[in-house]
Amino acid sequence: LVELYRDYQVRLKQANAVDFGDLLLLTVRLFEEVPAVRQRWQERFSYLLIDEFQDTNRVQYRLMQLLVGPATNLCVVGDDDQSIYRWRGAEVANILGFDEDFANVRIIRLEQNYRSSRTILEAATAVVEKNSARRDKQLWTDNPQGELLHVEAAPDDLDEARFVAREIVRLQQQGNSLRDMAVFYRTNAQSRALEEALRAQRLPYAMLGG
């Protein structure tokens, strides 16, 4: 793998090309090795805002540090409890240790939830508060208690899709309209199993949002 990566880097250089990783790594290297360039970019920005900060990796964090100059106002927005991308390089320590790396940090906790029912919020809190590394927060909502949750564990994506289709049939038999039902999924790759399960149950459906 190391030999393959070296050859890949040589080919990129021969083609005068960079990949997405290089866009970060080469910029960090430039800023670290050429102070004049770093200072010019630090002076260009008075305000630096970074959203979804819990999803940043170490290289992105280092780039942020290099962009912050003596007069830069820095604001990061994120939630350590929503850090779920460790498998692709996200480092939750970036947000947990932020106030150790920067002086005069002001932390503003946005604890009111406007989206979820109390039942959903209480269930999510009960799960996430078991994390060993997290900032303490007390989420609350003015929303109604809401319906009880149902959790279904499926061995694979096909079984999961079949369960969803069966639930739709059950709800339809209880008098609910298909027009009032929606299935949400995280990635486009999940749609195939769902579509096959819906077709197997002869359920008409419409795909929205791509």
Backbone hydrogen bonds in HBPLUS format (Angstrom, degrees):
<---DONOR---> <-ACCEPTOR-->    atom                        ^
c    i                          cat <-CA-CA->   ^        H-A-AA   ^      H-
h    n   atom  resd res      DA  || num        DHA   H-A  angle D-A-AA Bond
n    s   type  num  typ     dist DA aas  dist angle  dist       angle   num
A0005-TYR N   A0001-LEU O   2.92 MM   4  6.15 155.5  1.98 146.9 153.2     1
A0006-ARG N   A0002-VAL O   2.96 MM   4  6.25 157.0  2.02 149.8 155.9     2
A0007-ASP N   A0003-GLU O   2.99 MM   4  6.24 164.2  2.01 150.7 154.7     3
A0008-TYR N   A0004-LEU O   2.86 MM   4  6.07 152.4  1.94 144.9 153.5     4
A0009-GLN N   A0005-TYR O   2.90 MM   4  6.19 153.4  1.97 148.8 155.0     5
A0010-VAL N   A0006-ARG O   3.00 MM   4  6.33 153.0  2.07 148.5 156.0     6
A0011-ARG N   A0007-ASP O   2.93 MM   4  6.21 162.1  1.96 152.4 156.8     7
A0012-LEU N   A0008-TYR O   2.96 MM   4  6.21 155.5  2.02 147.3 154.1     8
A0013-LYS N   A0009-GLN O   3.02 MM   4  6.24 160.7  2.06 145.7 150.6     9
A0014-GLN N   A0010-VAL O   2.91 MM   4  6.18 157.8  1.96 152.0 158.4    10
A0015-ALA N   A0011-ARG O   3.03 MM   4  6.22 142.6  2.17 142.3 151.9    11
A0015-ALA N   A0012-LEU O   3.11 MM   3  5.13 124.2  2.44  94.1 108.4    12
A0017-ALA N   A0012-LEU O   2.87 MM   5  5.01 173.5  1.88 146.8 148.3    13
A0016-ASN N   A0013-LYS O   3.01 MM   3  4.85 156.6  2.07 100.6 107.4    14
A0023-LEU N   A0019-ASP O   3.13 MM   4  6.49 146.7  2.25 151.0 160.2    15
A0024-LEU N   A0021-GLY O   3.17 MM   3  5.56 134.1  2.39 104.4 115.1    16
A0025-LEU N   A0021-GLY O   2.93 MM   4  6.21 176.1  1.93 158.5 157.8    17
A0026-LEU N   A0022-ASP O   2.78 MM   4  5.37 161.0  1.81 141.5 148.2    18
A0028-VAL N   A0024-LEU O   2.92 MM   4  6.16 162.3  1.95 158.1 163.0    19
A0029-ARG N   A0025-LEU O   2.93 MM   4  6.16 161.6  1.96 148.3 153.7    20
A0030-LEU N   A0026-LEU O   2.92 MM   4  6.04 156.3  1.97 140.1 146.7    21
A0031-PHE N   A0027-THR O   2.97 MM   4  6.19 167.4  1.98 153.7 156.3    22
A0032-GLU N   A0028-VAL O   2.93 MM   4  6.10 153.2  2.00 149.7 157.4    23
A0033-GLU N   A0029-ARG O   2.94 MM   4  6.01 151.3  2.02 149.1 156.3    24
A0034-VAL N   A0030-LEU O   2.87 MM   4  5.74 143.1  2.01 151.3 158.7    25
A0037-VAL N   A0034-VAL O   3.09 MM   3  5.64 125.3  2.41 114.1 126.2    26
A0038-ARG N   A0034-VAL O   3.17 MM   4  6.51 164.2  2.20 153.9 158.8    27
A0039-GLN N   A0035-PRO O   2.85 MM   4  6.03 161.4  1.88 153.0 157.5    28
A0040-ARG N   A0036-ALA O   3.05 MM   4  6.22 152.6  2.12 141.0 148.2    29
A0041-TRP N   A0037-VAL O   3.13 MM   4  6.44 157.5  2.18 152.3 157.0    30
A0042-GLN N   A0038-ARG O   2.91 MM   4  6.15 150.9  1.99 147.6 156.9    31
A0043-GLU N   A0039-GLN O   2.96 MM   4  6.12 153.8  2.03 148.0 153.8    32
A0044-ARG N   A0041-TRP O   3.20 MM   3  4.97 137.1  2.40  90.6 102.7    33
A0073-ASN N   A0046-SER O   2.77 MM  27  6.01 171.4  1.77 148.9 151.6    34
A0048-LEU N   A0073-ASN O   2.83 MM  25  6.18 158.1  1.88 168.2 169.9    35
A0075-CYS N   A0048-LEU O   2.89 MM  27  6.27 161.5  1.93 166.1 167.7    36
A0050-ILE N   A0075-CYS O   2.94 MM  25  6.45 155.5  2.00 155.4 163.4    37
A0077-VAL N   A0050-ILE O   2.87 MM  27  6.27 157.4  1.92 164.4 166.6    38
A0055-ASP N   A0052-GLU O   2.99 MM   3  5.82 165.9  2.01 124.5 129.2    39
A0053-PHE N   A0077-VAL O   2.89 MM  24  5.73 177.3  1.89 144.2 145.0    40
A0056-THR N   A0053-PHE O   3.22 MM   3  5.52 170.9  2.23 115.3 116.3    41
A0091-GLU N   A0056-THR O   2.89 MM  35  6.23 166.7  1.91 156.9 152.3    42
A0061-TYR N   A0057-ASN O   2.98 MM   4  6.21 152.3  2.05 147.6 156.2    43
A0062-ARG N   A0058-ARG O   2.92 MM   4  6.13 154.1  1.99 144.3 150.8    44
A0063-LEU N   A0059-VAL O   2.94 MM   4  6.23 155.1  2.01 148.7 155.4    45
A0064-MET N   A0060-GLN O   3.01 MM   4  6.27 154.9  2.07 145.6 151.9    46
A0065-GLN N   A0061-TYR O   3.01 MM   4  6.35 158.4  2.06 148.6 154.0    47
A0066-LEU N   A0062-ARG O   3.02 MM   4  6.30 152.0  2.10 147.7 155.0    48
A0067-LEU N   A0063-LEU O   3.01 MM   4  6.24 134.0  2.23 143.0 155.4    49
A0067-LEU N   A0064-MET O   3.10 MM   3  5.13 131.9  2.34  97.2 110.4    50
A0068-VAL N   A0064-MET O   3.18 MM   4  6.38 132.0  2.42 147.5 159.0    51
A0072-THR N   A0069-GLY O   3.22 MM   3  5.15 169.1  2.23 108.1 111.0    52
A0082-GLN N   A0079-ASP O   2.88 MM   3  5.46 160.0  1.92 118.6 125.4    53
A0083-SER N   A0080-ASP O   3.26 MM   3  5.35 159.3  2.30 111.1 110.8    54
A0088-ARG N   A0085-TYR O   3.02 MM   3  5.55 159.2  2.07 112.9 119.5    55
A0090-ALA N   A0085-TYR O   3.09 MM   5  5.28 152.6  2.16 139.9 131.5    56
A0089-GLY N   A0086-ARG O   3.01 MM   3  5.09 163.9  2.04 114.9 113.6    57
A0094-ASN N   A0091-GLU O   3.01 MM   3  5.82 161.8  2.04 120.7 125.9    58
A0095-ILE N   A0092-VAL O   3.16 MM   3  5.78 131.6  2.41 113.1 121.8    59
A0096-LEU N   A0092-VAL O   3.16 MM   4  6.42 162.6  2.19 150.0 155.4    60
A0097-GLY N   A0093-ALA O   2.88 MM   4  5.62 153.6  1.95 142.0 146.3    61
A0100-GLU N   A0097-GLY O   3.02 MM   3  5.33 151.7  2.10 109.4 118.4    62
A0101-ASP N   A0098-PHE O   3.14 MM   3  5.44 137.1  2.33 104.8 115.7    63
A0102-PHE N   A0098-PHE O   3.24 MM   4  6.47 136.2  2.44 148.3 160.1    64
A0140-TRP N   A0111-GLU O   3.01 MM  29  6.32 152.8  2.08 152.0 154.1    65
A0113-ASN N   A0140-TRP O   2.74 MM  27  5.90 165.3  1.76 163.1 167.6    66
A0121-LEU N   A0117-SER O   3.02 MM   4  6.26 165.1  2.05 152.4 156.9    67
A0118-ARG N   A0144-PRO O   3.08 MM  26  6.25 168.0  2.10 143.2 147.0    68
A0122-GLU N   A0118-ARG O   2.83 MM   4  5.95 163.7  1.85 153.3 157.5    69
A0119-THR N   A0145-GLN O   2.95 MM  26  5.51 155.6  2.01 147.0 148.0    70
A0123-ALA N   A0119-THR O   3.00 MM   4  6.16 157.3  2.05 146.8 153.1    71
A0124-ALA N   A0120-ILE O   2.92 MM   4  6.11 165.8  1.94 153.3 157.1    72
A0125-THR N   A0121-LEU O   2.94 MM   4  6.06 159.4  1.98 147.3 153.4    73
A0126-ALA N   A0122-GLU O   2.97 MM   4  6.10 155.8  2.03 143.5 150.0    74
A0127-VAL N   A0123-ALA O   3.21 MM   4  6.49 142.0  2.36 143.1 152.1    75
A0128-VAL N   A0124-ALA O   2.98 MM   4  6.19 177.1  1.98 159.5 159.6    76
A0129-GLU N   A0125-THR O   2.95 MM   4  5.75 153.1  2.03 150.7 154.9    77
A0130-LYS N   A0127-VAL O   3.34 MM   3  6.00 163.6  2.37 113.7 118.4    78
A0131-ASN N   A0128-VAL O   3.03 MM   3  5.63 167.6  2.05 117.8 121.5    79
A0160-GLU N   A0156-ASP O   3.04 MM   4  6.24 154.7  2.10 147.2 155.1    80
A0161-ALA N   A0157-ASP O   2.96 MM   4  6.12 155.7  2.02 141.5 147.3    81
A0162-ARG N   A0158-LEU O   2.98 MM   4  6.25 156.7  2.04 146.7 153.1    82
A0163-PHE N   A0159-ASP O   2.97 MM   4  6.20 152.9  2.04 145.8 152.9    83
A0164-VAL N   A0160-GLU O   3.06 MM   4  6.38 157.8  2.11 149.1 154.6    84
A0165-ALA N   A0161-ALA O   3.01 MM   4  6.29 162.0  2.04 151.6 155.9    85
A0166-ARG N   A0162-ARG O   2.94 MM   4  6.17 158.6  1.98 148.1 154.0    86
A0167-GLU N   A0163-PHE O   2.93 MM   4  6.17 154.3  1.99 150.2 157.3    87
A0168-ILE N   A0164-VAL O   3.04 MM   4  6.34 152.2  2.11 147.5 154.8    88
A0169-VAL N   A0165-ALA O   3.05 MM   4  6.38 158.7  2.10 149.8 155.0    89
A0170-ARG N   A0166-ARG O   2.89 MM   4  6.16 159.2  1.94 149.3 155.2    90
A0171-LEU N   A0167-GLU O   2.90 MM   4  6.12 164.3  1.92 152.7 156.2    91
A0172-GLN N   A0168-ILE O   2.87 MM   4  6.03 153.1  1.94 146.7 154.8    92
A0173-GLN N   A0169-VAL O   2.92 MM   4  6.17 154.0  1.99 149.8 156.3    93
A0174-GLN N   A0170-ARG O   3.14 MM   4  6.43 128.7  2.42 137.3 150.6    94
A0174-GLN N   A0171-LEU O   3.15 MM   3  5.06 134.6  2.37  92.1 104.8    95
A0176-ASN N   A0171-LEU O   3.08 MM   5  5.60 157.8  2.13 152.4 147.4    96
A0175-GLY N   A0172-GLN O   2.98 MM   3  5.26 158.7  2.03 109.6 114.5    97
A0180-ASP N   A0177-SER O   2.98 MM   3  5.44 156.0  2.04 111.4 118.7    98
A0181-MET N   A0178-LEU O   3.07 MM   3  5.30 164.8  2.09 115.6 116.6    99
A0190-GLN N   A0187-THR O   3.09 MM   3  5.80 161.1  2.13 118.7 124.0   100
A0191-SER N   A0188-ASN O   3.08 MM   3  5.58 161.9  2.12 115.2 120.7   101
A0195-GLU N   A0191-SER O   2.82 MM   4  5.99 163.0  1.84 159.9 164.4   102
A0196-GLU N   A0192-ARG O   2.98 MM   4  6.20 161.6  2.01 153.2 158.0   103
A0197-ALA N   A0193-ALA O   3.05 MM   4  6.22 156.0  2.11 144.0 150.4   104
A0198-LEU N   A0194-LEU O   2.93 MM   4  6.17 155.4  1.99 150.2 157.0   105
A0199-ARG N   A0195-GLU O   2.93 MM   4  6.14 159.1  1.98 149.4 155.0   106
A0200-ALA N   A0196-GLU O   2.96 MM   4  6.13 150.0  2.05 142.5 150.9   107
A0201-GLN N   A0197-ALA O   3.22 MM   4  6.47 138.5  2.40 137.2 146.8   108
A0201-GLN N   A0198-LEU O   3.18 MM   3  5.21 129.0  2.45  94.1 107.1   109
A0203-LEU N   A0198-LEU O   2.89 MM   5  5.19 174.3  1.90 150.7 151.0   110
A0202-ARG N   A0199-ARG O   2.91 MM   3  4.70 155.9  1.97 100.3 107.2   111
